[in-house]
Amino acid sequence: MAKITPFKGLRPQKELAASVATLPYDVVSVAEAREFRKNIHNFYHVTRSEIDLPENTDVHSQQVYDKARENLEAMIHNKTLIQDSDPCYYIYELVMDGRSQTGLICGSSVDDYNHGIIKKHEYTRPEKEQDRISHITTTGAQTGVVFLAYNDCESVQTIIDEWKANHEPVNDFTGTDGIRHILWVVNEYAKVAKITLHFSQDVPCTYIADGHHRAASAAKVCKEMRENGYSVDGDEAFNYFITCIFPASQLKIMDYNRVVKDLNGYTIETFLDALSDDFVVTPHGGEPYKPKQLHEFGLYIGASWYKLVAKAGAYTKDPIGVLDVTILQQNVLAKLLNINDPRTDKRIDFIGGIRGMGELEKRVDNKEAAAAFALYPVTIKQLFDIADSGNVMPPKSTWFEPKLRDGLVVYTI
């Protein structure tokens, strides 16, 4: 069963919350983060602290992590961020395009992560892990929330719904991107204890939706601190990592699309002909073709759209083989374009569905890419099935929206 813990969150003053909150560090470029440099309250000063250093600074240098610590300490000193006096849980609701999702911000057990109670579906890369390890150990804080999902649990949901109905939120603002963020602090001892109990009795496992590198890094920091003798009773703060856990029924996975930079020697005509071995290829003209169901794909090439439907023999029925990202990888990217490792091959790029179909057309029309592929989103059930089977998804399979904001609750270790 899932082991969670309340904690004394470090939070912005109410009137500063909108100015502090930022997108996760790994979905913005340095250039995008620099646009917020003049806002002294903005949390990019901590998560992308290179914005306060010369532009040629190595983003993985110790200088960057030291600057993050300096900036975090400054935010605490000037009371931009204030720590709660008692361990709390935090209810976090996000509203996007009229759809809302409500999760619980808490500490999740590193032992649960190590023992498979927190289930994974992606591989991690050592260099990205080390970046977060250095950030955590230097700042003494986990500044990025790991996004978890779980099968709906009525006992937990009842407590959350009742708290929302009977208490005023501490934060309620709408970001410049139109996403509304609402936060409640659960600070009554009896309610905190009840939430902890229900997770330990009624929630058998959770699933990482987004934040595999943040979770892996927190686990490695914990291991190192234990080995160095910092653990006494196993309940110290570093034995947990900050997560926001959402019921599966409230989540939406968007499409995660691909563009390729060349056709590996094919012309448009010979490429379309080669595709017909594994797909039914139907011209769709100038209107974008957004897949309407699994095993359908949109292809934009040569200023025209095509509908691709995978033939029955083009995929297997196992949890990995049935994924559209696998079908595309095996039958197009590897087979025709010789892109065998999409994590490292420079000829492929990935476009989150939040950017829309127009972004795919733009990449091809301005010659940044030779072709673009639109995919049908992975389902929550597929994600859970793969994690339950102990397998991992191909890279860049899922894109969740809306994104959680950094800086609203910080976990210190």
N, C-alpha and C positions, 0 to 999 in steps of 0.2 A: 504493500500500500504506500501511497505517496506521503512523504514526510516534508512538511513545510513549517516555516517559522515566521513569526512577526519580527519586526526590527525597528530600530529608531532611525527613521528615514531623514535624510538631509534634503530639505525642500525649500523652494523659493518663497519669499514673501508673496502674499496673495496678489498684490498689485503688480508684481514683477514677473509672474509666471509666464505670461505670453511672450515677454522679452527674453526670458531665459531659455525656453523650450526650443529644441532643435531636432531635426531629423537625425537618425542614426548616422554615426561617423562614416559608415561604409557605403552609404547611398548618395553621398555628395563628394564632389571633387574639391581639391584644395582651392581652386579658383572660385568655386561656388561659395565655399565657406568664407573666403576672404571678403566677400561682399558684406558680411555682417561684422567685420572687424571693429567698426566704430561703435558698435553697441557693446558697452563694457559688461553688460549683464549676460550677453549671449553665451550659451554653453559650448559653442564651438571653440571658445577660448580654452576649454578643458579637453574636449574630445578631438579637436583638430588644432592643437596649440601651435602648430607650425605657421598658422596665420599671423602670429606675433613675432615671427623670426624672419630673417632674410629669405627671399624667394628661392634661393639655391640650396637651402638647408635640406639635408637628407631627412626625410620624414620618419625614418626609423632610428635616428640618432638619439643618444641619451639626452642631448640638449632639448629635444622635443618633449620627452617625458618629464624632464625637470621643469620645463616651462608649464606643462600641464599641472604639475603639483603646485607650482607657485601661483598659478591662476586660480586653482581650486581653493587654496588657502586664503587668497585675497577675497574670494567670494564669501567665504565663511567669516573672515575678519570684518568685512564691511556689511555683513548681515544680508547680503543678497540671498544666501542660503542659510537656513536655520534648522538645527537638528531637533526632532521631536524628543520629548523628555521620557516617553514610555514606548515600549515596543508596540507597533501598530501593524495592521494590514491596511492596504490602500485599494479602494475600488476605482477602476479606471474605465470610463466609457468613451468610446470614439464614435463619432457620427459622420458618415460620408454619403452624400447623395441620398439622404433620407434613410439610410440603413445604419443601424447601431450595433455595436458589439461591446460587451462589458466583461472585463477580466479582473482578476485579483492579483495585485502586486504583492509579492511575498519573497521570502528566502526559500529556495528549494535545495534539498540535500545533495551535496556532492556524492555521498555514498549511494544515493538513488541513481545518480548519473553513472557512477562506476559499475553498479550492479544491474543496469538495464531497466530499472523502474522508470527512469526518464529515457525514452526511446529516441534513437537517432535515425535519420534517413540520408545523411550526406557524409562524405569523407571531408576531412579538414586538411589544410595545408600548413606545414610547419612554420613557414615564415609569417603567416597571418596569425597563428597561435602566439608566436614569440612577440609580435607587436603588442597584442593585448596583455600578455604576461608582463611585459615591461611596463605597460601603462598601469596595470593594477598594482604591481609591487612598488612602483615609484610614487603613485598618488595615494596609495593606501585605500583605494575606493574602486568599486565596480560602477562605472558611469554609464554602461549600456545595458539595457534590459533584454533578457532572453525571452523570446515569445514562445510560450508553450500552449498546447491545446489538450483537451481531455474530452472523453465521452460525457455527454450531459449528465449531471448529477443533481437530482431534485433537492436533496437536503442542503447542498451548498448554494444552489440557485435561490432557494427560499430565503436564506439569510441575506444574501446580496440584494435581492429585490426589496426585502423589508427595510434594510438599512437605507437604500436609495430613496424609498418612499417617505421615510420618517426623519431624514437628516439633510441639512443643506450642504451642498458641495463646498469644498474649500477653493476649488478652481473651476472656472467655466469660461472658456474663451474659444474663439474661432481663429485658426491660423490663416495666414495669407493665401494658403492653398484651398481654403474653404472647409477644412476638417475641423470639427468641433471637438474639444477635449474637456472632459469633466472628471474631477477627482474628488472622492470622498475619503476621509480618514476614519478608519474603524479603530477607536481607541478605548472602547469599553471592555474591561477584562473578560467578562463573561462571554461576550460575543467573539472576542479574539480566541478564547479557549475553545468555543464551540466550532468555529471554523477549522481550527487545527485538528480537532477530534474527527470531524466529518471527513476531512481529507484522509486521515489515517484509517478510517473505517470503510469509506464508501468510494474512494478513488483509487483503483488498483495501479494505475500508471498514468503518465503524461507523455506527450510527444513534442519534440522540438519542431516548431513551425519555422522559426527564423532565429538565427543566432548560434549556429553550431560552433563557430570559432570562439565566441564569448564564453560559451559553456565549457568547452574543452580547456580554454585558458584558465578559467576559474578553478577547474579541477586540478590542473597542474600546479597552480599557485598553492592550493590547499595541500597537495602532496608534499611540496617542498617545505612548507611551514610545519607540517607534521613531522617530517624527517629531521627538521632542525630543532625539534623539541618545543614548539609553540603550543601544541595541543595538550591539554590537561584532561578535560572531561569529554572531548569530542563535540561539544556544543558551541565552541567559539565561532565568531562571526565568519571566519574564513572557511568553515566547514559547510557553508551555504553560498548560493549565488543568487543574485536578484533576477526574478522572473515575473512575467505577467501571464497568468493562466486563463485561457478563454474556453468556454464550452464550444464544442465542434459545430453545433447547429448555427452559431452566430457568425461563423467565419466564411470568408470568401477568398478563394484563390483565383488570381487573374492569370491570363495567358502569359507565357514567357517565350518570346519569339526570337528567331535567329536571322542574321544576315551573313552572307558569305562574300568575300572580297573578289573571288575569281571562280571560274567554272572548270578549272583543272584541264584546260585544253578543249573543252566542249564549246561548240557554238550554241546559240539559243535553240536552234532547231534540233541539233543532235542531242542536247541535254533533255529537251522535252521528250524526244523519242526514247532515250535511255530510261527516263522515269516511267514510261508506260509498261516496263517489265513488272513493276511492283505496285503501280497506282493506275487508277482510271483518271486520265487527265482530260479536263473539260475546260475550254476557254470561257472566261468570265468577263472579258472586255476591260473597260476602264474603271469599273466600279470595284472597290476592294471586296475581296471574298474573305469574310470572317467565319471560320469554321463553326458549325452549328451543333456538332456532336463529336464524340470520340472517333478517331481514325480518319477525320477529315482535316485537310490542310489548305491554307491559301498560299499561293506562290505568286510573287510579283517579280516579273523579269521582262526586260525590253519594253517598258511602259504599258504592259498588259498584265492582268490578273488571270490566274488559273485556279480551278478547284481540283484538288487531288484527293482521291479516296483510296486508302490502302486496300489492296486485294487480300483475300483471305489467307493466302500463303505467305504474306509478307511479314507476319508476326506470330509469336507464340502466345499462349493464354496464361503464362505464369505472371506473377505480380510485376516483374520488371519488363518482360517482353511485351506485355500488352500496353505499356505506356506509349503515348504518341511521341514523346521525346526519344524513346528507344527506337521506335519505328523509323523516325526521321534519321537518327544517328546511323543506324545499321544499313538502311536501304538507300540513303542519299549521301549523307556527309562522309561516311567511311567508304561505302561501296563506289560511289561515283566521284567524289571530290577529294578523297584521300585525307580527310580530316579525321584522324583516328583518336586523338585526345583533345576534345574540345576545351579542356581546362587550360591547355598550354598553347594550342595552335593559334597563331596570330591572324589566321585567315578567316576567323569566325568571331562574331560579336553577338551579344545578347541584349534584347530590347524588352524591358518590362512592359506589360500590357497597359499600364497607366499612361504610357506615352501615345497610345492610340495607333491606328493603322496608318495614319498620315506619316508617322515617323519612319515606318518601313518604306513607304514610297519615296520619302525625301532622301533616305540613304542610298537608294538605287538611282534616283533621278540625278543626284549630284555626283554620281560616280564613286561614292565611298564604298559601295557594294555592287556586286554583279547580280545578286538575287536576294530576295527576302522571303522567309517562310513564317506564316502565321499559324499558330497551334491552338488547339482547344485546351482549356485549362485542365490541369490535373485536379482530381476531386479529393476532398478530405478523406473519403473512404480509401482511395488508392494510397494516399500517404500513410494512413494508419496500417493498411494491409502490408505494405512494404516494411515499415518499421517493425511490425509484429513478426514478420518472417525473418528478421535479422539481416535483411538486404539493405542496399543503399540505392537511392535514385541516381540517374545520370546527373551531372552537374547542371545547375541553372534550370531546374525543373519547375520550381514553384515561385510565384511572386504574390506576396500577400499585401493587400491594401485594406484599410489605411495603415501607415507605418506608425509605430509607437514613437513618442517623443522622448528624447534624452533630456535630463535635467529636471524633470518634474519630481522624481524621487531618486536619490542617490544612496547607494548602499556602501557604508564604510566598513573596512575590515580591520 
